[in-house]
Amino acid sequence: MNFLTRIRSLRGLRPLPERELPDVARSVAIVMDGSGRWARKRGLPTAAGHRAGTRAVRKVVEAAIDLGVDSLTLFAFSTENWSRPREEVDQLMDIFSETIDREFPDLVRQGVRVRFLGRRDRAPELLKKKIAGLERQTAENDRLNLWIAFDYGGRAEIVEAARRLAESGIDPREIDENTFAANLHAPDLPDPDLLIRTSGELRVSNFLLWQLAYSELVFVETLWPDFGPRELQHALAEYASRRRRFGGR
C-alpha cells in the first residue's frame, strides 16, 4: 500500500489506483520560513521565534523518519541573511550553537546522519567546531540523512561549481550535467522529490536552484514554528497525489 493510499484509508476515503500514484517522497527539502512573524504575532522578540523554530526541527525530523523519508534538507541560513541587523545575526549564530547541543543528541541516538552544505568560513569558531564534530559523530548513521543548508545560496553554489571546473582545466566538451553536479557543494545530496515552503510565501528564495529542476512544490500557510508532523504528512499526501512527468507525458 503506497503512502497516499494509507492516508486516504486513515481518513475513510476511497483508495485511488496505486499504479497511478508515486510513492512517498524519499527526498524532501524545506524552506523554514515565518519564525520572525510567529514571534511578532505574539509580541515576542525575533529571537524567541527562531528558538521556537529550532524546536520544530526535531519534531519534523522525527516525523520524517516515521513517514519513510530518506533525505531531508532544511534551509537554515542563507548567504543573504548576513544582511540582517547585526544583533539578529549574532543571536542566530548563538541559537544554531544551542540547537546542536540541545536538539541533536537525541536525533543522533535515533540514527540520523547530519551534514551541512554551504560556506563555513564566516561562522563563529565555536559553531564551526560544533558543525564539524556533529558531522564526524554521525558519519556512520544511516536511518535518515539530514542536510542543513547554512550560509548557503543556490546561485553562489552554481558559480563556485563553474569556477572549480574552469580551474581544473577540464576540456569544455567533457562537461555534462553529471560532471557539473559532481562539483556542487554536496554531490551526494539527492535531488528533492518535494520542496515545502512554510509561511505562505510563494518563492524558492535562491535555494537548491540546480537540484529543484523537477521537484514538486508545496506551499503552506503555516508559520515554521507551528509546522509539525501533521503538516508534513499533509504535504507528503499532496505530493503523492500528483503525477510526475519530468518533461514527458
MIPA-74911 format. One record per residue: residue in three letters; x, y, z of N, C-alpha, C in turn. Coordinates in pm, whole numbers, plus 50000, padded with zeros to 5 digits. Example, Ala and Ser with C-alpha at 12.3 -4.5 7.8 and 13.67 -1.06 7.14 Angstrom:
# residues 2
TIBA   res     n.x     n.y     n.z    ca.x    ca.y    ca.z     c.x     c.y     c.z
TIBA   ALA   51319   49431   50780   51230   49550   50780   51320   49670   50780
TIBA   SER   51285   49775   50708   51367   49894   50714   51290   50003   50787
# end
This chain:
# residues 249
TIBA   res     n.x     n.y     n.z    ca.x    ca.y    ca.z     c.x     c.y     c.z
TIBA   MET   50085   49881   50000   50000   50000   50000   50089   50124   50000
TIBA   ASN   50070   50212   49901   50156   50329   49895   50109   50436   49992
TIBA   PHE   50187   50545   49999   50168   50647   50103   50030   50710   50095
TIBA   LEU   49990   50756   49976   49861   50825   49966   49746   50731   49995
TIBA   THR   49757   50605   49954   49653   50508   49983   49637   50491   50134
TIBA   ARG   49751   50488   50206   49744   50477   50352   49673   50597   50412
TIBA   ILE   49709   50719   50364   49648   50840   50418   49498   50842   50390
TIBA   ARG   49459   50807   50268   49316   50808   50233   49240   50705   50315
TIBA   SER   49303   50591   50341   49239   50490   50424   49216   50540   50565
TIBA   LEU   49317   50611   50621   49304   50666   50755   49191   50768   50763
TIBA   ARG   49168   50839   50654   49064   50942   50651   48929   50886   50606
TIBA   GLY   48922   50755   50577   48797   50696   50534   48762   50728   50391
TIBA   LEU   48861   50761   50308   48837   50795   50168   48863   50674   50079
TIBA   ARG   48801   50674   49962   48820   50565   49866   48962   50565   49815
TIBA   PRO   49032   50450   49822   49169   50445   49770   49172   50471   49621
TIBA   LEU   49277   50539   49576   49299   50557   49433   49384   50442   49380
TIBA   PRO   49377   50414   49250   49457   50304   49193   49606   50327   49218
TIBA   GLU   49672   50232   49282   49811   50251   49320   49902   50268   49200
TIBA   ARG   49870   50207   49087   49959   50217   48971   49969   50361   48920
TIBA   GLU   49872   50448   48957   49871   50584   48907   49946   50682   48997
TIBA   LEU   49990   50634   49112   50043   50726   49212   50190   50702   49241
TIBA   PRO   50266   50809   49270   50404   50791   49316   50404   50746   49461
TIBA   ASP   50515   50697   49507   50529   50659   49647   50560   50783   49728
TIBA   VAL   50584   50765   49857   50623   50876   49943   50749   50943   49889
TIBA   ALA   50755   51074   49903   50875   51147   49860   50994   51101   49944
TIBA   ARG   51095   51048   49881   51211   50997   49955   51307   51109   49993
TIBA   SER   51311   51213   49910   51399   51327   49938   51312   51453   49947
TIBA   VAL   51315   51518   50063   51230   51634   50089   51319   51751   50131
TIBA   ALA   51288   51869   50080   51358   51992   50121   51254   52090   50175
TIBA   ILE   51294   52166   50276   51201   52260   50339   51267   52396   50355
TIBA   VAL   51198   52500   50307   51235   52638   50339   51159   52673   50466
TIBA   MET   51230   52683   50577   51169   52702   50708   51145   52851   50730
TIBA   ASP   51029   52899   50687   51003   53043   50686   50893   53080   50784
TIBA   GLY   50904   53200   50842   50796   53253   50923   50824   53263   51072
TIBA   SER   50945   53233   51116   50974   53238   51260   50963   53380   51315
TIBA   GLY   51011   53478   51237   51002   53616   51281   50859   53662   51295
TIBA   ARG   50775   53628   51195   50633   53666   51201   50562   53596   51315
TIBA   TRP   50599   53471   51342   50543   53396   51454   50568   53472   51584
TIBA   ALA   50689   53523   51601   50722   53598   51723   50646   53730   51729
TIBA   ARG   50639   53803   51617   50571   53933   51618   50423   53918   51651
TIBA   LYS   50359   53813   51602   50217   53790   51630   50193   53771   51779
TIBA   ARG   50295   53729   51852   50281   53704   51995   50345   53812   52080
TIBA   GLY   50393   53918   52015   50457   54025   52089   50590   53985   52150
TIBA   LEU   50658   53891   52088   50785   53840   52139   50900   53890   52054
TIBA   PRO   51021   53890   52109   51138   53927   52028   51162   53824   51918
TIBA   THR   51227   53870   51812   51252   53781   51698   51325   53654   51739
TIBA   ALA   51419   53667   51832   51497   53550   51875   51407   53441   51932
TIBA   ALA   51296   53480   51995   51204   53380   52050   51141   53298   51938
TIBA   GLY   51114   53363   51826   51061   53290   51712   51162   53192   51655
TIBA   HIS   51287   53236   51645   51390   53146   51594   51410   53027   51687
TIBA   ARG   51403   53050   51817   51419   52939   51912   51301   52842   51901
TIBA   ALA   51180   52897   51884   51065   52809   51864   51081   52729   51735
TIBA   GLY   51141   52789   51634   51165   52720   51508   51261   52603   51523
TIBA   THR   51361   52616   51608   51455   52506   51628   51387   52386   51694
TIBA   ARG   51288   52413   51779   51215   52302   51841   51129   52229   51738
TIBA   ALA   51081   52305   51638   51006   52241   51530   51093   52147   51449
TIBA   VAL   51222   52179   51437   51313   52095   51358   51312   51952   51409
TIBA   ARG   51325   51936   51539   51331   51800   51593   51201   51724   51564
TIBA   LYS   51086   51788   51584   50958   51722   51559   50946   51678   51413
TIBA   VAL   50989   51764   51323   50976   51734   51181   51073   51624   51140
TIBA   VAL   51194   51626   51193   51291   51521   51160   51239   51385   51206
TIBA   GLU   51187   51380   51327   51135   51253   51379   51014   51207   51298
TIBA   ALA   50930   51301   51257   50815   51264   51174   50860   51213   51037
TIBA   ALA   50963   51275   50981   51015   51231   50852   51063   51087   50859
TIBA   ILE   51128   51051   50968   51171   50913   50986   51051   50819   50985
TIBA   ASP   50949   50855   51062   50831   50769   51073   50756   50756   50941
TIBA   LEU   50761   50860   50857   50685   50861   50732   50762   50804   50613
TIBA   GLY   50885   50759   50637   50959   50691   50531   51047   50779   50445
TIBA   VAL   51073   50902   50488   51162   50991   50414   51307   50946   50437
TIBA   ASP   51386   50945   50333   51527   50905   50344   51621   51023   50361
TIBA   SER   51588   51134   50294   51676   51252   50294   51592   51377   50318
TIBA   LEU   51635   51459   50416   51563   51582   50449   51663   51696   50449
TIBA   THR   51635   51799   50371   51723   51916   50361   51650   52038   50414
TIBA   LEU   51711   52107   50511   51649   52223   50575   51730   52347   50546
TIBA   PHE   51662   52453   50501   51727   52580   50471   51732   52661   50600
TIBA   ALA   51849   52664   50663   51862   52726   50794   51909   52870   50790
TIBA   PHE   52002   52901   50695   52060   53036   50693   52117   53059   50554
TIBA   SER   52073   53166   50489   52116   53191   50352   52232   53288   50347
TIBA   THR   52296   53294   50231   52405   53392   50213   52351   53534   50226
TIBA   GLU   52224   53554   50195   52164   53688   50205   52127   53724   50349
TIBA   ASN   52115   53623   50436   52075   53653   50574   52179   53733   50651
TIBA   TRP   52304   53738   50600   52406   53819   50666   52369   53968   50663
TIBA   SER   52278   54007   50573   52240   54148   50563   52139   54190   50671
TIBA   ARG   52093   54096   50750   52002   54131   50860   52076   54210   50968
TIBA   PRO   52002   54276   51057   52069   54351   51164   52171   54266   51239
TIBA   ARG   52283   54326   51273   52393   54253   51336   52349   54179   51461
TIBA   GLU   52264   54243   51541   52218   54179   51664   52142   54050   51634
TIBA   GLU   52056   54053   51529   51980   53933   51494   52073   53823   51443
TIBA   VAL   52171   53859   51361   52266   53759   51310   52343   53695   51425
TIBA   ASP   52390   53776   51519   52463   53721   51634   52374   53627   51715
TIBA   GLN   52248   53664   51733   52156   53577   51805   52134   53446   51731
TIBA   LEU   52123   53454   51599   52105   53333   51520   52225   53239   51534
TIBA   MET   52345   53293   51532   52464   53210   51548   52462   53140   51685
TIBA   ASP   52422   53214   51789   52412   53154   51922   52304   53046   51925
TIBA   ILE   52191   53072   51857   52081   52975   51856   52122   52849   51781
TIBA   PHE   52194   52863   51671   52242   52744   51599   52330   52659   51691
TIBA   SER   52418   52724   51764   52507   52652   51854   52428   52583   51965
TIBA   GLU   52332   52653   52022   52248   52595   52127   52170   52474   52073
TIBA   THR   52121   52487   51951   52040   52381   51891   52119   52252   51874
TIBA   ILE   52244   52265   51833   52328   52146   51820   52342   52076   51954
TIBA   ASP   52355   52156   52060   52371   52097   52194   52241   52039   52248
TIBA   ARG   52127   52105   52219   52001   52069   52284   51917   51970   52204
TIBA   GLU   51903   51992   52074   51809   51914   51995   51871   51795   51923
TIBA   PHE   52001   51799   51896   52059   51697   51810   52106   51569   51881
TIBA   PRO   52143   51573   52009   52190   51447   52070   52090   51333   52058
TIBA   ASP   51961   51360   52079   51862   51252   52069   51845   51207   51924
TIBA   LEU   51852   51302   51830   51842   51264   51688   51960   51176   51649
TIBA   VAL   52076   51207   51705   52195   51124   51678   52171   50982   51727
TIBA   ARG   52113   50969   51847   52084   50836   51902   51981   50762   51819
TIBA   GLN   51897   50835   51748   51796   50771   51663   51851   50733   51525
TIBA   GLY   51978   50758   51501   52040   50714   51376   52041   50816   51265
TIBA   VAL   52024   50944   51298   52025   51049   51196   52168   51089   51162
TIBA   ARG   52197   51093   51035   52326   51145   50989   52308   51292   50952
TIBA   VAL   52394   51378   51004   52381   51522   50981   52498   51571   50897
TIBA   ARG   52464   51642   50789   52567   51705   50706   52524   51847   50672
TIBA   PHE   52622   51932   50651   52597   52072   50622   52643   52103   50481
TIBA   LEU   52569   52192   50411   52614   52239   50282   52608   52391   50282
TIBA   GLY   52705   52450   50213   52719   52595   50213   52857   52633   50265
TIBA   ARG   52877   52761   50286   53005   52810   50337   53014   52790   50488
TIBA   ARG   53138   52780   50536   53159   52770   50681   53257   52874   50733
TIBA   ASP   53329   52937   50643   53437   53025   50686   53389   53149   50759
TIBA   ARG   53261   53188   50741   53212   53309   50805   53143   53282   50939
TIBA   ALA   53129   53156   50975   53065   53121   51102   53162   53142   51218
TIBA   PRO   53111   53168   51339   53198   53178   51457   53276   53050   51477
TIBA   GLU   53394   53061   51535   53482   52945   51550   53416   52832   51628
TIBA   LEU   53346   52866   51738   53283   52761   51819   53178   52687   51737
TIBA   LEU   53101   52759   51659   52998   52695   51577   53062   52607   51470
TIBA   LYS   53169   52654   51409   53238   52571   51309   53285   52439   51370
TIBA   LYS   53336   52445   51492   53383   52323   51560   53267   52229   51589
TIBA   LYS   53153   52285   51629   53037   52201   51658   52982   52136   51532
TIBA   ILE   52981   52211   51423   52935   52156   51295   53023   52039   51253
TIBA   ALA   53154   52059   51258   53247   51953   51219   53234   51832   51311
TIBA   GLY   53218   51857   51440   53204   51748   51536   53077   51668   51514
TIBA   LEU   52967   51736   51483   52841   51668   51459   52848   51581   51334
TIBA   GLU   52915   51630   51231   52930   51551   51110   53015   51426   51136
TIBA   ARG   53122   51442   51211   53206   51325   51244   53129   51225   51328
TIBA   GLN   53056   51275   51427   52984   51187   51520   52877   51105   51451
TIBA   THR   52817   51159   51347   52704   51091   51282   52740   51025   51150
TIBA   ALA   52867   51021   51116   52909   50974   50984   52864   50833   50952
TIBA   GLU   52847   50749   51052   52808   50610   51029   52658   50588   51043
TIBA   ASN   52583   50690   51079   52438   50675   51094   52372   50666   50956
TIBA   ASP   52262   50591   50948   52201   50572   50815   52048   50566   50819
TIBA   ARG   51988   50605   50930   51841   50598   50936   51776   50711   50858
TIBA   LEU   51835   50830   50862   51787   50945   50784   51906   51035   50757
TIBA   ASN   51918   51083   50635   52020   51182   50601   51959   51321   50618
TIBA   LEU   52011   51397   50714   51964   51532   50740   52069   51630   50692
TIBA   TRP   52031   51712   50593   52121   51811   50536   52078   51949   50587
TIBA   ILE   52172   52024   50640   52144   52159   50688   52213   52258   50595
TIBA   ALA   52133   52340   50526   52189   52443   50438   52219   52566   50522
TIBA   PHE   52347   52591   50544   52392   52701   50631   52486   52791   50551
TIBA   ASP   52461   52921   50557   52535   53018   50475   52537   52968   50331
TIBA   TYR   52417   52939   50283   52401   52876   50152   52323   52967   50058
TIBA   GLY   52364   52968   49931   52290   53035   49825   52301   52954   49698
TIBA   GLY   52190   52933   49630   52190   52850   49510   52273   52907   49397
TIBA   ARG   52265   53037   49374   52344   53098   49268   52494   53088   49300
TIBA   ALA   52530   53115   49425   52670   53106   49465   52722   52964   49446
TIBA   GLU   52639   52865   49478   52681   52725   49461   52711   52695   49314
TIBA   ILE   52626   52743   49224   52645   52719   49081   52770   52790   49030
TIBA   VAL   52789   52914   49074   52908   52989   49033   53034   52920   49082
TIBA   GLU   53033   52873   49206   53151   52806   49260   53179   52676   49186
TIBA   ALA   53076   52603   49149   53096   52480   49072   53158   52511   48937
TIBA   ALA   53110   52616   48871   53167   52656   48742   53313   52698   48758
TIBA   ARG   53342   52769   48866   53479   52813   48889   53571   52692   48911
TIBA   ARG   53525   52594   48989   53607   52475   49012   53635   52401   48883
TIBA   LEU   53535   52389   48798   53555   52322   48671   53655   52398   48584
TIBA   ALA   53643   52532   48580   53735   52612   48500   53878   52598   48550
TIBA   GLU   53894   52599   48682   54027   52589   48741   54088   52450   48724
TIBA   SER   54003   52350   48704   54054   52213   48689   54118   52190   48553
TIBA   GLY   54089   52278   48457   54144   52262   48323   54071   52160   48239
TIBA   ILE   53952   52121   48278   53877   52021   48203   53843   52071   48063
TIBA   ASP   53844   51981   47966   53801   52014   47831   53651   52047   47835
TIBA   PRO   53609   52165   47789   53467   52202   47794   53376   52098   47732
TIBA   ARG   53426   52025   47633   53342   51924   47569   53313   51806   47661
TIBA   GLU   53388   51793   47770   53366   51684   47864   53267   51721   47975
TIBA   ILE   53223   51845   47977   53131   51888   48082   52988   51854   48044
TIBA   ASP   52925   51775   48130   52782   51747   48113   52714   51768   48248
TIBA   GLU   52588   51733   48259   52516   51758   48384   52577   51680   48500
TIBA   ASN   52621   51558   48476   52680   51478   48583   52811   51538   48632
TIBA   THR   52894   51584   48537   53021   51646   48573   52998   51772   48654
TIBA   PHE   52901   51852   48611   52872   51976   48681   52820   51947   48822
TIBA   ALA   52725   51854   48833   52666   51821   48963   52771   51770   49061
TIBA   ALA   52873   51702   49010   52978   51649   49096   53061   51759   49161
TIBA   ASN   53048   51882   49112   53124   51994   49167   53040   52088   49253
TIBA   LEU   52915   52048   49281   52832   52126   49372   52876   52103   49516
TIBA   HIS   52820   52178   49610   52861   52169   49750   52851   52027   49804
TIBA   ALA   52741   51958   49771   52716   51826   49826   52674   51731   49714
TIBA   PRO   52771   51674   49643   52736   51586   49529   52648   51468   49569
TIBA   ASP   52655   51425   49696   52575   51311   49740   52430   51348   49769
TIBA   LEU   52399   51476   49773   52262   51519   49804   52169   51480   49690
TIBA   PRO   52067   51399   49716   51973   51363   49609   51884   51482   49573
TIBA   ASP   51850   51494   49446   51757   51599   49406   51626   51581   49483
TIBA   PRO   51573   51687   49541   51448   51672   49618   51332   51628   49529
TIBA   ASP   51256   51531   49576   51129   51498   49513   51028   51609   49542
TIBA   LEU   51038   51665   49662   50939   51761   49710   51008   51876   49782
TIBA   LEU   50968   51998   49747   51007   52117   49823   50884   52172   49894
TIBA   ILE   50898   52196   50024   50793   52256   50104   50842   52393   50150
TIBA   ARG   50758   52495   50134   50790   52624   50194   50676   52663   50287
TIBA   THR   50711   52699   50410   50612   52740   50507   50588   52891   50501
TIBA   SER   50483   52936   50568   50451   53078   50592   50372   53144   50481
TIBA   GLY   50340   53075   50374   50258   53131   50269   50332   53204   50159
TIBA   GLU   50462   53221   50171   50540   53286   50064   50553   53190   49946
TIBA   LEU   50548   53245   49824   50545   53163   49703   50672   53184   49621
TIBA   ARG   50784   53146   49672   50911   53157   49601   51010   53058   49661
TIBA   VAL   51119   53031   49587   51219   52935   49636   51337   53004   49702
TIBA   SER   51350   53136   49686   51450   53215   49759   51593   53163   49745
TIBA   ASN   51632   53136   49621   51772   53102   49594   51815   52972   49662
TIBA   PHE   51723   52878   49677   51750   52753   49747   51758   52637   49648
TIBA   LEU   51871   52569   49644   51888   52447   49563   51842   52466   49419
TIBA   LEU   51887   52574   49356   51838   52607   49222   51867   52497   49121
TIBA   TRP   51981   52434   49130   52015   52325   49037   51931   52202   49069
TIBA   GLN   51923   52168   49197   51862   52042   49239   51710   52041   49228
TIBA   LEU   51646   52159   49226   51500   52165   49225   51439   52158   49084
TIBA   ALA   51518   52128   48984   51471   52137   48845   51337   52067   48822
TIBA   TYR   51317   51949   48880   51193   51876   48859   51122   51841   48990
TIBA   SER   51152   51914   49094   51086   51889   49222   50941   51935   49218
TIBA   GLU   50857   51867   49291   50721   51913   49315   50726   52017   49427
TIBA   LEU   50648   52124   49415   50649   52233   49512   50516   52237   49588
TIBA   VAL   50526   52248   49720   50408   52262   49804   50429   52382   49895
TIBA   PHE   50339   52478   49890   50347   52598   49974   50234   52592   50077
TIBA   VAL   50269   52612   50203   50169   52604   50310   50166   52737   50386
TIBA   GLU   50051   52769   50442   50034   52894   50516   50097   52889   50655
TIBA   THR   50115   52771   50709   50164   52756   50846   50300   52820   50864
TIBA   LEU   50316   52897   50971   50447   52952   51005   50535   52840   51059
TIBA   TRP   50666   52848   51032   50754   52736   51062   50744   52684   51206
TIBA   PRO   50742   52768   51310   50737   52710   51445   50612   52627   51472
TIBA   ASP   50505   52648   51393   50382   52570   51410   50375   52450   51316
TIBA   PHE   50475   52433   51231   50477   52322   51136   50524   52197   51210
TIBA   GLY   50447   52090   51198   50481   51967   51269   50448   51843   51190
TIBA   PRO   50439   51729   51258   50414   51602   51189   50288   51602   51103
TIBA   ARG   50180   51663   51152   50055   51664   51075   50071   51741   50945
TIBA   GLU   50137   51856   50952   50158   51937   50832   50250   51868   50733
TIBA   LEU   50353   51800   50784   50442   51725   50696   50366   51612   50627
TIBA   GLN   50284   51544   50702   50204   51435   50645   50113   51487   50534
TIBA   HIS   50051   51602   50556   49963   51659   50453   50041   51696   50327
TIBA   ALA   50160   51753   50345   50242   51790   50229   50284   51666   50150
TIBA   LEU   50318   51559   50221   50356   51435   50154   50236   51373   50082
TIBA   ALA   50118   51386   50141   49998   51336   50074   49969   51415   49947
TIBA   GLU   49991   51547   49952   49974   51629   49832   50071   51586   49724
TIBA   TYR   50196   51563   49762   50296   51514   49665   50251   51382   49603
TIBA   ALA   50205   51292   49688   50170   51158   49640   50048   51158   49550
TIBA   SER   49971   51267   49550   49853   51275   49464   49886   51323   49323
TIBA   ARG   50009   51364   49301   50047   51421   49171   50111   51318   49080
TIBA   ARG   50112   51348   48951   50180   51264   48852   50306   51336   48806
TIBA   ARG   50420   51278   48828   50546   51340   48788   50582   51293   48649
TIBA   ARG   50610   51389   48559   50637   51353   48418   50778   51385   48375
TIBA   PHE   50852   51470   48449   50990   51503   48414   51003   51550   48269
TIBA   GLY   50907   51630   48224   50911   51684   48089   50842   51597   47985
TIBA   GLY   50804   51474   48022   50736   51386   47928   50584   51397   47943
TIBA   ARG   50514   51297   47893   50367   51296   47902   50318   51182   47989
# end
